């Protein structure tokens, strides 16, 4: 007979709303999921909210289960955790993660969900997509034991990268951000912290995730000879100046992009399923709770996203509760 659900739609750039949408009955190889939590990936979703996805990237930027087209109207998002209400016996009743927008119920192919391990709370599992991004970034960066590493930008992605790197034997990891409140996040993750002015230099590797030109420039300044910046930020339609004078050439520095949509060539045998399963195993660690910066309900999401898109808090994970979320 089908179902109805409530979903967040970007009706026009800068204006979001909650709509009632139909949900079909699941087919034999599909699952019906009742959402418990979704999360906002601030960098990408605020660019989408402002209508700043470049026309050249409209197809590449499509989320797996996006409805509509950029710039709007569009239903966008990709961090959802819920319980399987109907589906194959091995999935029925299980808590799963899916790359789905902010919607209270949805139907997807059974192979589009990943079972959340029993030792990972649903409220933390909503970080799986971001930790998967961090896993791929670390694969791209390929750090060595004992490396001196800076992560510039202590938002949701940067903090996740720092948390993953913290487990590298002998590594000295410093999280760099102008917000002194991020020192508490760094401490919870077990890494060092510094403001951009006070960050330690002569780094073997810098991962940049601040999405600001100033952060990228500072990342280059922090490198030692033959060091590398791995760029995780995505700038949408903005042009970003690069300080390629000074010591850039004499130190033989490198800037390299990392993109979660494709697997690092260094791990070509490891596909999306491998990355997601690893991310969920890592989330058994309660340190990752430090990455949640705030909570709201689905009804509150349009207003909260408007505040975030204008530069307001939270800059860490915004977790969205559905059906009470408990």
C-alpha positions as CSV (number, residue, x, y, z in Angstrom):
1,X,0.0,0.0,0.0
2,X,3.0,2.3,0.3
3,X,3.9,4.8,3.0
4,X,4.4,8.5,3.5
5,X,7.5,10.2,4.9
6,X,8.7,13.6,5.7
7,X,11.8,14.9,3.9
8,X,14.0,18.0,3.8
9,X,14.0,19.7,0.4
10,X,15.9,22.8,-0.8
11,X,13.1,24.6,-2.5
12,X,15.3,27.4,-3.8
13,X,18.8,28.5,-2.9
14,X,18.7,29.7,0.7
15,X,15.3,28.3,1.4
16,X,14.6,24.8,2.8
17,X,11.4,23.2,3.8
18,X,9.9,19.9,5.1
19,X,7.7,18.1,2.6
20,X,5.5,15.0,2.8
21,X,6.6,12.5,0.1
22,X,5.4,9.0,-0.9
23,X,7.4,5.9,-0.1
24,X,6.7,2.7,-2.1
25,X,6.5,-0.8,-0.7
26,X,9.9,-2.5,-0.9
27,X,10.5,-5.1,-3.7
28,X,12.0,-8.5,-3.1
29,X,15.6,-7.1,-3.1
30,X,14.9,-3.9,-1.3
31,X,14.6,-2.6,2.2
32,X,12.2,-0.2,3.9
33,X,14.2,1.8,6.5
34,X,12.8,3.9,9.3
35,X,15.3,6.7,9.9
36,X,16.6,7.3,13.4
37,X,19.3,9.9,12.6
38,X,20.7,11.8,9.7
39,X,23.6,14.3,9.8
40,X,24.6,17.4,7.9
41,X,28.0,17.4,6.1
42,X,28.5,21.1,6.6
43,X,31.0,21.9,3.8
44,X,29.1,20.3,1.0
45,X,25.5,20.8,2.2
46,X,25.9,24.5,2.9
47,X,27.3,25.0,-0.6
48,X,24.3,23.2,-1.9
49,X,22.0,25.2,0.4
50,X,23.5,28.5,-1.0
51,X,23.2,27.3,-4.6
52,X,26.9,27.3,-5.2
53,X,27.5,23.9,-6.9
54,X,29.2,24.8,-10.2
55,X,27.2,23.8,-13.3
56,X,30.2,21.8,-14.5
57,X,29.9,19.6,-11.3
58,X,26.1,19.1,-11.3
59,X,26.4,15.5,-12.3
60,X,29.5,14.6,-10.4
61,X,28.0,16.1,-7.2
62,X,24.8,14.1,-7.3
63,X,24.2,12.2,-4.1
64,X,23.4,8.5,-4.5
65,X,19.6,8.9,-3.8
66,X,19.2,12.6,-4.6
67,X,15.9,13.8,-6.0
68,X,15.7,16.9,-8.2
69,X,18.6,18.8,-9.7
70,X,21.0,21.5,-8.7
71,X,20.6,24.3,-7.9
72,X,17.0,23.6,-6.8
73,X,14.5,22.2,-6.0
74,X,16.6,19.3,-4.7
75,X,16.6,16.7,-1.9
76,X,20.2,16.2,-0.9
77,X,22.2,14.5,1.8
78,X,24.1,11.3,2.4
79,X,24.4,10.4,6.1
80,X,21.5,8.3,7.4
81,X,21.1,5.6,10.1
82,X,17.9,3.7,10.7
83,X,16.2,0.4,11.3
84,X,15.1,-2.0,8.6
85,X,11.3,-2.4,8.9
86,X,10.9,-4.6,5.9
87,X,13.4,-6.5,3.9
88,X,15.4,-9.8,3.5
89,X,15.5,-11.9,6.7
90,X,19.2,-11.2,7.3
91,X,18.5,-7.4,7.4
92,X,15.0,-7.2,9.0
93,X,15.3,-5.4,12.3
94,X,18.9,-4.5,11.9
95,X,20.4,-1.0,12.3
96,X,21.9,0.2,9.0
97,X,23.8,3.1,7.5
98,X,22.9,4.4,4.1
99,X,23.9,7.3,1.8
100,X,20.4,8.8,1.9
101,X,19.1,12.4,2.3
102,X,17.2,13.7,5.3
103,X,14.0,11.7,5.1
104,X,12.0,9.9,7.9
105,X,11.5,6.6,5.9
106,X,12.9,5.4,2.6
107,X,13.2,2.4,0.3
108,X,16.6,1.4,-1.3
109,X,18.2,-1.7,-2.8
110,X,19.3,-4.0,0.0
111,X,22.9,-3.8,-1.1
112,X,22.8,0.0,-0.6
113,X,22.8,-0.3,3.2
114,X,25.6,-1.4,5.6
115,X,24.8,-3.1,8.8
116,X,26.0,-1.1,11.9
117,X,28.1,-3.3,14.3
118,X,26.4,-4.0,17.6
119,X,29.1,-2.1,19.5
120,X,28.5,1.2,17.6
121,X,25.5,3.3,18.9
122,X,23.2,4.5,16.1
123,X,23.7,8.1,17.3
124,X,27.4,7.7,16.5
125,X,27.1,5.6,13.4
126,X,25.7,8.6,11.6
127,X,29.3,9.8,11.3
128,X,30.2,6.8,9.1
129,X,30.2,8.7,5.9
130,X,32.5,11.3,7.2
131,X,34.9,8.7,8.8
132,X,34.9,6.9,5.4
133,X,36.0,10.2,3.9
134,X,38.8,10.3,6.5
135,X,39.8,6.7,5.7
136,X,40.2,7.5,2.0
137,X,42.1,10.7,2.8
138,X,44.6,8.8,4.9
139,X,44.9,6.2,2.2
140,X,45.7,9.0,-0.2
141,X,48.1,10.6,2.2
142,X,49.9,7.3,2.9
143,X,51.7,8.6,6.1
144,X,54.7,6.8,7.5
145,X,55.4,5.7,11.0
146,X,56.8,8.6,13.0
147,X,55.7,11.3,10.6
148,X,55.1,14.9,11.8
149,X,51.6,15.7,10.6
150,X,49.3,18.7,10.8
151,X,45.6,18.7,10.0
152,X,44.5,22.2,9.2
153,X,40.8,22.8,9.8
154,X,39.1,21.2,12.8
155,X,35.6,20.8,11.4
156,X,33.8,17.5,10.9
157,X,36.2,16.1,8.2
158,X,39.4,17.5,9.6
159,X,38.7,16.2,13.1
160,X,37.8,12.8,11.7
161,X,41.1,12.7,9.8
162,X,43.0,13.6,13.0
163,X,41.2,10.9,14.9
164,X,42.2,8.2,12.3
165,X,45.8,9.5,12.2
166,X,46.1,9.4,16.0
167,X,46.5,5.6,15.8
168,X,49.6,5.8,13.6
169,X,52.6,4.6,15.7
170,X,55.1,7.3,16.6
171,X,53.2,10.0,14.6
172,X,53.0,13.5,16.0
173,X,49.6,14.8,14.9
174,X,48.5,18.4,15.5
175,X,45.0,19.7,14.8
176,X,45.2,23.4,13.7
177,X,42.3,25.8,13.9
178,X,41.7,29.4,14.8
179,X,38.8,28.5,17.2
180,X,40.3,27.9,20.6
181,X,37.3,25.8,21.5
182,X,38.6,23.1,19.2
183,X,41.4,22.4,21.7
184,X,38.9,20.3,23.7
185,X,38.0,18.3,20.6
186,X,41.7,17.6,19.9
187,X,42.2,16.5,23.5
188,X,39.3,14.1,23.3
189,X,40.8,12.7,20.1
190,X,44.2,12.3,21.6
191,X,46.1,14.7,19.3
192,X,47.8,18.1,19.8
193,X,46.2,21.4,19.1
194,X,47.4,24.8,17.9
195,X,46.2,28.1,16.4
196,X,47.4,28.7,12.9
197,X,50.0,31.2,14.1
198,X,51.4,28.8,16.7
199,X,51.3,25.6,14.7
200,X,54.5,23.6,14.5
201,X,56.3,23.7,11.2
202,X,58.6,21.4,9.3
203,X,55.8,18.9,8.8
204,X,56.2,15.8,6.6
205,X,52.5,15.9,5.7
206,X,49.7,18.4,6.1
207,X,46.0,17.5,5.5
208,X,44.0,20.6,4.6
209,X,40.3,20.6,5.5
210,X,39.4,24.2,6.4
211,X,37.9,25.2,3.0
212,X,39.6,28.6,3.2
213,X,42.4,30.1,1.1
214,X,44.2,31.2,4.3
215,X,44.1,27.6,5.6
216,X,45.6,26.3,2.3
217,X,48.3,29.0,2.4
218,X,49.2,28.2,6.0
219,X,49.3,24.4,5.1
220,X,52.0,25.1,2.6
221,X,54.0,27.2,5.1
222,X,53.9,24.3,7.6
223,X,55.6,21.8,5.3
224,X,59.2,20.8,5.5
225,X,61.3,20.1,2.4
226,X,59.6,17.7,0.0
227,X,56.5,17.7,2.1
228,X,53.0,17.3,0.8
229,X,49.6,18.9,1.3
230,X,46.6,16.6,0.8
231,X,43.7,18.9,-0.1
232,X,40.3,17.7,1.2
233,X,38.4,21.1,0.9
234,X,35.9,21.7,-1.8
235,X,35.3,25.3,-2.8
236,X,32.3,25.1,-5.2
237,X,32.3,28.2,-7.4
238,X,35.0,30.1,-5.5
239,X,38.5,30.8,-7.0
240,X,41.4,30.1,-4.6
241,X,44.7,31.9,-4.8
242,X,47.8,29.8,-4.2
243,X,51.1,31.2,-2.8
244,X,53.4,29.3,-5.2
245,X,56.3,31.8,-4.9
246,X,58.7,31.9,-2.0
247,X,60.0,28.4,-0.9
248,X,57.4,26.4,-2.9
249,X,59.8,25.4,-5.6
250,X,63.0,25.4,-3.6
251,X,61.5,23.0,-1.0
252,X,59.9,20.9,-3.8
253,X,56.5,21.0,-2.1
254,X,53.4,19.1,-3.4
255,X,49.7,19.7,-3.3
256,X,47.5,16.7,-4.1
257,X,43.7,16.4,-4.1
258,X,41.8,13.7,-2.3
259,X,38.2,12.9,-3.4
260,X,36.0,10.4,-1.6
261,X,34.0,9.6,-4.7
262,X,36.9,7.5,-6.0
263,X,39.1,5.1,-4.2
264,X,42.7,6.0,-3.7
265,X,44.8,4.3,-6.4
266,X,47.0,3.1,-3.5
267,X,44.0,1.0,-2.4
268,X,42.4,0.2,-5.7
269,X,41.3,-3.2,-4.5
270,X,39.3,-1.7,-1.7
271,X,35.9,-0.4,-2.8
272,X,33.2,1.5,-1.1
273,X,32.0,-1.5,0.9
274,X,35.5,-2.0,2.3
275,X,35.8,1.6,3.2
276,X,32.4,1.8,4.9
277,X,32.9,-1.4,6.9
278,X,36.3,-0.1,8.1
279,X,34.7,3.3,9.0
280,X,32.0,1.6,11.1
281,X,34.6,-0.6,12.9
282,X,36.5,2.5,13.8
283,X,33.3,4.1,15.2
284,X,33.3,1.6,18.0
285,X,35.8,4.1,19.6
286,X,33.8,6.6,21.8
287,X,36.4,9.3,21.0
288,X,34.4,10.0,17.9
289,X,31.5,11.3,20.0
290,X,33.6,14.5,20.3
291,X,32.8,15.2,16.6
292,X,29.1,15.9,17.3
293,X,28.6,19.6,17.6
294,X,24.9,19.9,18.0
295,X,21.5,18.2,17.6
296,X,18.2,19.3,16.1
297,X,14.9,17.7,14.9
298,X,13.9,17.3,11.3
299,X,11.4,20.2,11.7
300,X,14.2,22.5,12.9
301,X,16.6,21.6,10.1
302,X,15.6,24.3,7.5
303,X,16.3,27.1,10.0
304,X,19.4,25.5,11.4
305,X,20.9,24.9,7.9
306,X,20.2,28.5,7.0
307,X,22.2,29.6,10.1
308,X,25.0,27.3,9.2
309,X,25.1,28.4,5.6
310,X,25.4,32.0,6.8
311,X,28.5,31.0,8.9
312,X,26.9,30.2,12.2
313,X,27.4,27.2,14.4
314,X,27.7,24.3,14.6
315,X,30.8,23.6,12.5
316,X,31.1,20.0,13.7
317,X,28.5,17.3,13.0
318,X,24.9,18.5,13.2
319,X,22.9,15.4,14.1
320,X,19.2,15.4,13.1
321,X,16.8,13.2,15.0
322,X,13.8,11.5,13.3
323,X,10.8,10.0,15.1
324,X,12.3,11.2,18.4
325,X,15.6,9.4,17.7
326,X,15.6,7.4,20.8
